[in-house]
Amino acid sequence: MWVGSQNRDGTKPGMSAISSLLKNVHNCRICEGLLPNSPRPVLQFHPRARILVAGQAPGRRAHDSGVPFQDASGDRLRDWLGLTSDVFYNPKNVAILPMGFCYPGTGKSGDLPPRKECAPAWREQLLGQLTNLKLTLVIGQYALAYHLPNSNQTVTGAVKAWRDNWPQLVALPHPSPRNNIWLRKNPWFEKDVLPKLRERVSMIVADED
């Protein structure tokens, strides 16, 4: 997976190139007709972002508002990170790049998986611009398979093994209220992982390099 900071000719991309890339992402229609609604990519991005939230796909509320994690899951995620909304929604602090940028629809047991067309089309190009990244937060099985392709772990296993890729990458359970049972069954997450995570995030946000 290419995550470098140069164009193919060896030059560093300028902001105009990044703006053009983002415009193309927001205008993407490769899943036209395959989604329950018209495509509406929902993401947050700035090349100087220091924290990457790599999730699954936006939910219905994010599709309607165009703002990622503006729901109960987002409230819990910001609490886990110890971040206010103002800090979280500053793209120079946090980039939000789900595995699928558009709301995939709802199935019998929750939202459907992210569309497979999205990540190959855009993900490497966008990750390649994150030249100041200090921490990647991997949420859910699809993001886990992408960012830790050789781990062969379940989400729970990857969360338990949080020290393996510390402090650059941390796997998290989904912050959805649907995961309340998981949180009750795994009290070590809030006891052992969250204090270290909040400390790490606080240090990154406070660093004005």
C-alpha atoms as an extended CHARMM CRD file, in Angstrom:
* protein
*
       209  EXT
         1         1  MET       CA              0.0000000000        0.0000000000        0.0000000000  PROA      1               0.0000000000
         2         2  TRP       CA              1.5750000000        3.2780000000       -1.0990000000  PROA      2               0.0000000000
         3         3  VAL       CA              1.4800000000        5.9650000000        1.5590000000  PROA      3               0.0000000000
         4         4  GLY       CA              4.3380000000        8.1820000000        0.4210000000  PROA      4               0.0000000000
         5         5  SER       CA              4.3040000000       11.9490000000        0.1060000000  PROA      5               0.0000000000
         6         6  GLN       CA              5.4900000000       12.3430000000       -3.4880000000  PROA      6               0.0000000000
         7         7  ASN       CA              3.9710000000       12.2900000000       -6.9310000000  PROA      7               0.0000000000
         8         8  ARG       CA              5.1460000000        9.6610000000       -9.3810000000  PROA      8               0.0000000000
         9         9  ASP       CA              7.6710000000       12.1100000000      -10.8160000000  PROA      9               0.0000000000
        10        10  GLY       CA              9.2330000000       12.6150000000       -7.3860000000  PROA      10              0.0000000000
        11        11  THR       CA              7.7700000000       16.0620000000       -6.7360000000  PROA      11              0.0000000000
        12        12  LYS       CA              5.6760000000       16.9460000000       -3.7240000000  PROA      12              0.0000000000
        13        13  PRO       CA              2.0310000000       17.7330000000       -4.5070000000  PROA      13              0.0000000000
        14        14  GLY       CA              0.8760000000       21.2910000000       -3.9710000000  PROA      14              0.0000000000
        15        15  MET       CA             -2.3510000000       22.4050000000       -2.3850000000  PROA      15              0.0000000000
        16        16  SER       CA             -3.8860000000       22.9580000000       -5.8120000000  PROA      16              0.0000000000
        17        17  ALA       CA             -3.3470000000       19.2860000000       -6.6320000000  PROA      17              0.0000000000
        18        18  ILE       CA             -4.8430000000       18.2700000000       -3.2860000000  PROA      18              0.0000000000
        19        19  SER       CA             -7.8210000000       20.5700000000       -3.8280000000  PROA      19              0.0000000000
        20        20  SER       CA             -8.3500000000       18.9970000000       -7.2370000000  PROA      20              0.0000000000
        21        21  LEU       CA             -8.1800000000       15.5190000000       -5.7120000000  PROA      21              0.0000000000
        22        22  LEU       CA            -10.7480000000       16.4170000000       -3.0500000000  PROA      22              0.0000000000
        23        23  LYS       CA            -13.0330000000       17.9160000000       -5.6780000000  PROA      23              0.0000000000
        24        24  ASN       CA            -12.8520000000       14.6740000000       -7.6310000000  PROA      24              0.0000000000
        25        25  VAL       CA            -13.6220000000       12.6730000000       -4.4930000000  PROA      25              0.0000000000
        26        26  HSD       CA            -16.6650000000       14.7900000000       -3.6420000000  PROA      26              0.0000000000
        27        27  ASN       CA            -17.8850000000       14.5280000000       -7.2330000000  PROA      27              0.0000000000
        28        28  CYS       CA            -17.3800000000       10.7430000000       -7.3480000000  PROA      28              0.0000000000
        29        29  ARG       CA            -20.2490000000        8.7940000000       -8.8780000000  PROA      29              0.0000000000
        30        30  ILE       CA            -18.7250000000        5.3230000000       -9.3130000000  PROA      30              0.0000000000
        31        31  CYS       CA            -21.4460000000        3.8320000000       -7.1140000000  PROA      31              0.0000000000
        32        32  GLU       CA            -24.3200000000        5.6140000000       -8.8350000000  PROA      32              0.0000000000
        33        33  GLY       CA            -27.2690000000        3.2240000000       -8.8860000000  PROA      33              0.0000000000
        34        34  LEU       CA            -25.6700000000        0.8930000000       -6.3210000000  PROA      34              0.0000000000
        35        35  LEU       CA            -26.6350000000        2.9230000000       -3.2670000000  PROA      35              0.0000000000
        36        36  PRO       CA            -30.0030000000        3.6120000000       -1.6470000000  PROA      36              0.0000000000
        37        37  ASN       CA            -29.4910000000        7.3300000000       -2.2870000000  PROA      37              0.0000000000
        38        38  SER       CA            -27.5170000000        9.4440000000       -4.7140000000  PROA      38              0.0000000000
        39        39  PRO       CA            -23.7920000000        9.3430000000       -3.8940000000  PROA      39              0.0000000000
        40        40  ARG       CA            -22.7200000000       11.8750000000       -1.2650000000  PROA      40              0.0000000000
        41        41  PRO       CA            -19.1240000000       11.2920000000       -0.1370000000  PROA      41              0.0000000000
        42        42  VAL       CA            -18.6820000000       12.2290000000        3.5260000000  PROA      42              0.0000000000
        43        43  LEU       CA            -15.1460000000       12.7210000000        4.8070000000  PROA      43              0.0000000000
        44        44  GLN       CA            -12.8730000000       15.1990000000        6.5410000000  PROA      44              0.0000000000
        45        45  PHE       CA             -9.3850000000       15.8860000000        5.2160000000  PROA      45              0.0000000000
        46        46  HSD       CA             -6.3840000000       18.1760000000        5.3840000000  PROA      46              0.0000000000
        47        47  PRO       CA             -2.8400000000       17.1100000000        4.4380000000  PROA      47              0.0000000000
        48        48  ARG       CA             -1.5090000000       18.3730000000        7.7960000000  PROA      48              0.0000000000
        49        49  ALA       CA             -3.8870000000       16.2270000000        9.8560000000  PROA      49              0.0000000000
        50        50  ARG       CA             -2.1330000000       14.4650000000       12.7070000000  PROA      50              0.0000000000
        51        51  ILE       CA             -4.7710000000       11.8650000000       13.5620000000  PROA      51              0.0000000000
        52        52  LEU       CA             -6.5660000000        9.6150000000       11.0900000000  PROA      52              0.0000000000
        53        53  VAL       CA             -9.9220000000        8.0380000000       11.9080000000  PROA      53              0.0000000000
        54        54  ALA       CA            -10.3370000000        5.0820000000        9.5590000000  PROA      54              0.0000000000
        55        55  GLY       CA            -13.8700000000        3.7990000000        9.9790000000  PROA      55              0.0000000000
        56        56  GLN       CA            -16.4350000000        1.8330000000        8.0020000000  PROA      56              0.0000000000
        57        57  ALA       CA            -18.8400000000        4.1400000000        6.1390000000  PROA      57              0.0000000000
        58        58  PRO       CA            -21.0410000000        7.1140000000        7.0310000000  PROA      58              0.0000000000
        59        59  GLY       CA            -24.4350000000        6.3690000000        8.5120000000  PROA      59              0.0000000000
        60        60  ARG       CA            -27.7790000000        7.7990000000        7.4970000000  PROA      60              0.0000000000
        61        61  ARG       CA            -27.4220000000       10.9190000000        9.6490000000  PROA      61              0.0000000000
        62        62  ALA       CA            -23.9770000000       11.6460000000        8.2160000000  PROA      62              0.0000000000
        63        63  HSD       CA            -25.3820000000       11.2280000000        4.7080000000  PROA      63              0.0000000000
        64        64  ASP       CA            -28.1660000000       13.7070000000        5.4610000000  PROA      64              0.0000000000
        65        65  SER       CA            -25.9300000000       16.3020000000        7.1540000000  PROA      65              0.0000000000
        66        66  GLY       CA            -22.6750000000       15.7780000000        5.2830000000  PROA      66              0.0000000000
        67        67  VAL       CA            -20.8440000000       15.7210000000        8.6390000000  PROA      67              0.0000000000
        68        68  PRO       CA            -19.1590000000       12.4870000000        9.8130000000  PROA      68              0.0000000000
        69        69  PHE       CA            -19.7370000000       11.1510000000       13.3380000000  PROA      69              0.0000000000
        70        70  GLN       CA            -22.3970000000       13.7280000000       14.1690000000  PROA      70              0.0000000000
        71        71  ASP       CA            -24.3890000000       11.2120000000       16.1820000000  PROA      71              0.0000000000
        72        72  ALA       CA            -24.2300000000        9.0600000000       19.3260000000  PROA      72              0.0000000000
        73        73  SER       CA            -21.2740000000        7.1270000000       17.9090000000  PROA      73              0.0000000000
        74        74  GLY       CA            -19.4160000000       10.3770000000       17.3960000000  PROA      74              0.0000000000
        75        75  ASP       CA            -20.2070000000       11.5490000000       20.9110000000  PROA      75              0.0000000000
        76        76  ARG       CA            -18.7160000000        8.3680000000       22.3140000000  PROA      76              0.0000000000
        77        77  LEU       CA            -15.6950000000        8.4710000000       20.0080000000  PROA      77              0.0000000000
        78        78  ARG       CA            -14.8900000000       12.0520000000       21.0190000000  PROA      78              0.0000000000
        79        79  ASP       CA            -15.2270000000       11.0210000000       24.6660000000  PROA      79              0.0000000000
        80        80  TRP       CA            -12.8460000000        8.1200000000       24.0870000000  PROA      80              0.0000000000
        81        81  LEU       CA            -10.3350000000       10.5230000000       22.5460000000  PROA      81              0.0000000000
        82        82  GLY       CA            -10.8830000000       13.3080000000       25.0720000000  PROA      82              0.0000000000
        83        83  LEU       CA            -11.6110000000       15.8050000000       22.2900000000  PROA      83              0.0000000000
        84        84  THR       CA            -14.1720000000       18.5740000000       22.0270000000  PROA      84              0.0000000000
        85        85  SER       CA            -16.2120000000       18.8910000000       18.8480000000  PROA      85              0.0000000000
        86        86  ASP       CA            -14.2330000000       22.0000000000       17.8350000000  PROA      86              0.0000000000
        87        87  VAL       CA            -10.9220000000       20.1320000000       18.0330000000  PROA      87              0.0000000000
        88        88  PHE       CA            -12.3030000000       16.9570000000       16.4620000000  PROA      88              0.0000000000
        89        89  TYR       CA            -13.8200000000       18.7770000000       13.5040000000  PROA      89              0.0000000000
        90        90  ASN       CA            -10.6830000000       20.7870000000       12.7810000000  PROA      90              0.0000000000
        91        91  PRO       CA             -9.3220000000       18.8980000000        9.7410000000  PROA      91              0.0000000000
        92        92  LYS       CA             -5.7700000000       19.9380000000       10.6040000000  PROA      92              0.0000000000
        93        93  ASN       CA             -6.1750000000       17.8410000000       13.7490000000  PROA      93              0.0000000000
        94        94  VAL       CA             -8.2810000000       14.9190000000       12.5510000000  PROA      94              0.0000000000
        95        95  ALA       CA             -8.7520000000       13.3820000000        9.1150000000  PROA      95              0.0000000000
        96        96  ILE       CA            -11.8120000000       11.1350000000        8.7790000000  PROA      96              0.0000000000
        97        97  LEU       CA            -11.5250000000        8.6800000000        5.8950000000  PROA      97              0.0000000000
        98        98  PRO       CA            -13.9280000000        5.7410000000        6.1330000000  PROA      98              0.0000000000
        99        99  MET       CA            -13.4700000000        2.6820000000        3.9410000000  PROA      99              0.0000000000
       100       100  GLY       CA            -16.5050000000        3.7880000000        1.9750000000  PROA      100             0.0000000000
       101       101  PHE       CA            -17.2900000000        7.4830000000        1.6510000000  PROA      101             0.0000000000
       102       102  CYS       CA            -21.0160000000        7.0980000000        0.9460000000  PROA      102             0.0000000000
       103       103  TYR       CA            -23.8440000000        5.7300000000        3.0700000000  PROA      103             0.0000000000
       104       104  PRO       CA            -24.2730000000        2.1200000000        1.9190000000  PROA      104             0.0000000000
       105       105  GLY       CA            -27.7900000000        1.5510000000        3.2050000000  PROA      105             0.0000000000
       106       106  THR       CA            -29.2060000000       -0.5240000000        6.0280000000  PROA      106             0.0000000000
       107       107  GLY       CA            -29.5690000000       -4.3020000000        6.3030000000  PROA      107             0.0000000000
       108       108  LYS       CA            -31.2580000000       -6.5960000000        8.8040000000  PROA      108             0.0000000000
       109       109  SER       CA            -28.6400000000       -6.0900000000       11.5320000000  PROA      109             0.0000000000
       110       110  GLY       CA            -27.4280000000       -2.5550000000       10.8920000000  PROA      110             0.0000000000
       111       111  ASP       CA            -25.7520000000       -0.6100000000        8.1210000000  PROA      111             0.0000000000
       112       112  LEU       CA            -24.4870000000       -2.5620000000        5.1280000000  PROA      112             0.0000000000
       113       113  PRO       CA            -20.7310000000       -2.9440000000        4.4940000000  PROA      113             0.0000000000
       114       114  PRO       CA            -18.9140000000       -0.1110000000        2.7300000000  PROA      114             0.0000000000
       115       115  ARG       CA            -18.9590000000       -0.3320000000       -1.0430000000  PROA      115             0.0000000000
       116       116  LYS       CA            -15.8720000000       -2.1300000000       -2.3850000000  PROA      116             0.0000000000
       117       117  GLU       CA            -15.3950000000        0.3410000000       -5.2400000000  PROA      117             0.0000000000
       118       118  CYS       CA            -14.4800000000        3.2730000000       -3.0010000000  PROA      118             0.0000000000
       119       119  ALA       CA            -11.1880000000        2.3400000000       -1.3260000000  PROA      119             0.0000000000
       120       120  PRO       CA             -9.3420000000        1.2690000000       -4.5140000000  PROA      120             0.0000000000
       121       121  ALA       CA            -10.4300000000        4.4540000000       -6.2630000000  PROA      121             0.0000000000
       122       122  TRP       CA             -9.4040000000        7.0060000000       -3.6430000000  PROA      122             0.0000000000
       123       123  ARG       CA             -7.8030000000        5.6860000000       -0.4870000000  PROA      123             0.0000000000
       124       124  GLU       CA             -4.1420000000        5.4460000000       -1.5000000000  PROA      124             0.0000000000
       125       125  GLN       CA             -4.2570000000        8.8620000000       -3.1520000000  PROA      125             0.0000000000
       126       126  LEU       CA             -5.6180000000       10.5120000000       -0.0100000000  PROA      126             0.0000000000
       127       127  LEU       CA             -3.4210000000        8.6190000000        2.4530000000  PROA      127             0.0000000000
       128       128  GLY       CA             -0.4280000000        9.6320000000        0.3940000000  PROA      128             0.0000000000
       129       129  GLN       CA             -1.0690000000       13.2780000000        1.2140000000  PROA      129             0.0000000000
       130       130  LEU       CA             -1.1180000000       12.7930000000        5.0040000000  PROA      130             0.0000000000
       131       131  THR       CA              2.4910000000       13.7720000000        5.5520000000  PROA      131             0.0000000000
       132       132  ASN       CA              2.0960000000       14.7770000000        9.2190000000  PROA      132             0.0000000000
       133       133  LEU       CA              0.2550000000       11.7280000000       10.5260000000  PROA      133             0.0000000000
       134       134  LYS       CA              1.0510000000       10.6340000000       14.0910000000  PROA      134             0.0000000000
       135       135  LEU       CA             -1.7840000000        8.2380000000       14.9260000000  PROA      135             0.0000000000
       136       136  THR       CA             -4.2180000000        6.0660000000       12.9830000000  PROA      136             0.0000000000
       137       137  LEU       CA             -7.3930000000        4.8470000000       14.6630000000  PROA      137             0.0000000000
       138       138  VAL       CA             -8.7740000000        1.7430000000       12.9520000000  PROA      138             0.0000000000
       139       139  ILE       CA            -12.4800000000        1.1180000000       13.5670000000  PROA      139             0.0000000000
       140       140  GLY       CA            -14.2160000000       -2.0330000000       12.3670000000  PROA      140             0.0000000000
       141       141  GLN       CA            -13.3020000000       -5.1570000000       10.4230000000  PROA      141             0.0000000000
       142       142  TYR       CA            -13.0540000000       -3.5610000000        6.9790000000  PROA      142             0.0000000000
       143       143  ALA       CA            -10.6490000000       -0.8430000000        8.1210000000  PROA      143             0.0000000000
       144       144  LEU       CA             -8.7230000000       -3.4730000000       10.0780000000  PROA      144             0.0000000000
       145       145  ALA       CA             -8.3280000000       -5.6560000000        6.9920000000  PROA      145             0.0000000000
       146       146  TYR       CA             -7.0230000000       -2.6750000000        5.0330000000  PROA      146             0.0000000000
       147       147  HSD       CA             -4.6430000000       -1.1460000000        7.5530000000  PROA      147             0.0000000000
       148       148  LEU       CA             -3.4400000000       -4.4060000000        9.1460000000  PROA      148             0.0000000000
       149       149  PRO       CA             -3.8150000000       -6.8530000000        6.2520000000  PROA      149             0.0000000000
       150       150  ASN       CA             -1.5120000000       -9.4840000000        7.7630000000  PROA      150             0.0000000000
       151       151  SER       CA             -2.8890000000       -9.5040000000       11.2910000000  PROA      151             0.0000000000
       152       152  ASN       CA             -5.5470000000      -12.2260000000       10.7830000000  PROA      152             0.0000000000
       153       153  GLN       CA             -7.1900000000      -10.9450000000       13.9480000000  PROA      153             0.0000000000
       154       154  THR       CA            -10.7790000000      -10.2890000000       14.8730000000  PROA      154             0.0000000000
       155       155  VAL       CA            -11.6110000000       -6.7450000000       15.8830000000  PROA      155             0.0000000000
       156       156  THR       CA            -11.6080000000       -7.8170000000       19.5350000000  PROA      156             0.0000000000
       157       157  GLY       CA             -8.2470000000       -9.5070000000       19.1090000000  PROA      157             0.0000000000
       158       158  ALA       CA             -6.7620000000       -6.4440000000       17.4600000000  PROA      158             0.0000000000
       159       159  VAL       CA             -8.1000000000       -4.1690000000       20.1980000000  PROA      159             0.0000000000
       160       160  LYS       CA             -6.6020000000       -6.4580000000       22.8490000000  PROA      160             0.0000000000
       161       161  ALA       CA             -3.2720000000       -6.3250000000       21.0160000000  PROA      161             0.0000000000
       162       162  TRP       CA             -3.2570000000       -2.5070000000       21.0190000000  PROA      162             0.0000000000
       163       163  ARG       CA              0.3540000000       -2.4130000000       22.2310000000  PROA      163             0.0000000000
       164       164  ASP       CA              1.5800000000       -4.2000000000       19.0790000000  PROA      164             0.0000000000
       165       165  ASN       CA              1.3880000000       -1.0940000000       16.8840000000  PROA      165             0.0000000000
       166       166  TRP       CA              1.5140000000        1.5510000000       19.5910000000  PROA      166             0.0000000000
       167       167  PRO       CA              1.8640000000        4.5110000000       19.3670000000  PROA      167             0.0000000000
       168       168  GLN       CA              1.2980000000        4.8500000000       15.6010000000  PROA      168             0.0000000000
       169       169  LEU       CA             -1.8520000000        2.7390000000       15.2040000000  PROA      169             0.0000000000
       170       170  VAL       CA             -4.6510000000        1.6150000000       17.5090000000  PROA      170             0.0000000000
       171       171  ALA       CA             -7.6180000000       -0.6170000000       16.6870000000  PROA      171             0.0000000000
       172       172  LEU       CA            -10.8760000000        0.3740000000       18.3550000000  PROA      172             0.0000000000
       173       173  PRO       CA            -14.2950000000       -1.2330000000       18.7090000000  PROA      173             0.0000000000
       174       174  HSD       CA            -17.0450000000        0.6660000000       16.9620000000  PROA      174             0.0000000000
       175       175  PRO       CA            -18.3390000000        3.4320000000       19.2590000000  PROA      175             0.0000000000
       176       176  SER       CA            -21.9520000000        2.7440000000       18.2790000000  PROA      176             0.0000000000
       177       177  PRO       CA            -24.5160000000        2.2060000000       21.0600000000  PROA      177             0.0000000000
       178       178  ARG       CA            -24.9860000000       -1.2060000000       19.4330000000  PROA      178             0.0000000000
       179       179  ASN       CA            -21.6360000000       -2.1170000000       21.0100000000  PROA      179             0.0000000000
       180       180  ASN       CA            -22.7140000000       -1.5260000000       24.6070000000  PROA      180             0.0000000000
       181       181  ILE       CA            -22.7510000000       -5.2730000000       25.2660000000  PROA      181             0.0000000000
       182       182  TRP       CA            -19.1800000000       -5.5890000000       23.9670000000  PROA      182             0.0000000000
       183       183  LEU       CA            -18.0420000000       -2.7830000000       26.2600000000  PROA      183             0.0000000000
       184       184  ARG       CA            -19.6560000000       -4.4340000000       29.2740000000  PROA      184             0.0000000000
       185       185  LYS       CA            -17.9970000000       -7.7480000000       28.4400000000  PROA      185             0.0000000000
       186       186  ASN       CA            -14.5860000000       -6.1410000000       27.9400000000  PROA      186             0.0000000000
       187       187  PRO       CA            -14.0540000000       -3.6920000000       30.8350000000  PROA      187             0.0000000000
       188       188  TRP       CA            -10.2870000000       -3.7760000000       30.2440000000  PROA      188             0.0000000000
       189       189  PHE       CA            -10.8250000000       -1.5270000000       27.2110000000  PROA      189             0.0000000000
       190       190  GLU       CA            -12.0170000000        1.4440000000       29.2580000000  PROA      190             0.0000000000
       191       191  LYS       CA             -9.6310000000        0.6270000000       32.1200000000  PROA      191             0.0000000000
       192       192  ASP       CA             -6.3940000000       -0.0110000000       30.2200000000  PROA      192             0.0000000000
       193       193  VAL       CA             -6.6730000000        1.3260000000       26.6700000000  PROA      193             0.0000000000
       194       194  LEU       CA             -8.6340000000        4.5700000000       26.9280000000  PROA      194             0.0000000000
       195       195  PRO       CA             -6.3890000000        6.3500000000       29.4680000000  PROA      195             0.0000000000
       196       196  LYS       CA             -3.3360000000        5.6970000000       27.2830000000  PROA      196             0.0000000000
       197       197  LEU       CA             -5.2220000000        6.6920000000       24.1520000000  PROA      197             0.0000000000
       198       198  ARG       CA             -6.4250000000        9.9760000000       25.6410000000  PROA      198             0.0000000000
       199       199  GLU       CA             -2.9200000000       10.7690000000       26.8120000000  PROA      199             0.0000000000
       200       200  ARG       CA             -1.5000000000       10.0790000000       23.3490000000  PROA      200             0.0000000000
       201       201  VAL       CA             -4.1850000000       12.1340000000       21.5900000000  PROA      201             0.0000000000
       202       202  SER       CA             -3.6970000000       15.0420000000       24.0030000000  PROA      202             0.0000000000
       203       203  MET       CA              0.0400000000       15.0960000000       23.2780000000  PROA      203             0.0000000000
       204       204  ILE       CA             -0.5220000000       15.0340000000       19.5270000000  PROA      204             0.0000000000
       205       205  VAL       CA             -3.1120000000       17.8100000000       19.5380000000  PROA      205             0.0000000000
       206       206  ALA       CA             -0.9770000000       19.9900000000       21.8140000000  PROA      206             0.0000000000
       207       207  ASP       CA              2.0570000000       19.6110000000       19.5190000000  PROA      207             0.0000000000
       208       208  GLU       CA              2.0090000000       22.5750000000       17.1350000000  PROA      208             0.0000000000
       209       209  ASP       CA              4.8680000000       21.3690000000       14.8740000000  PROA      209             0.0000000000
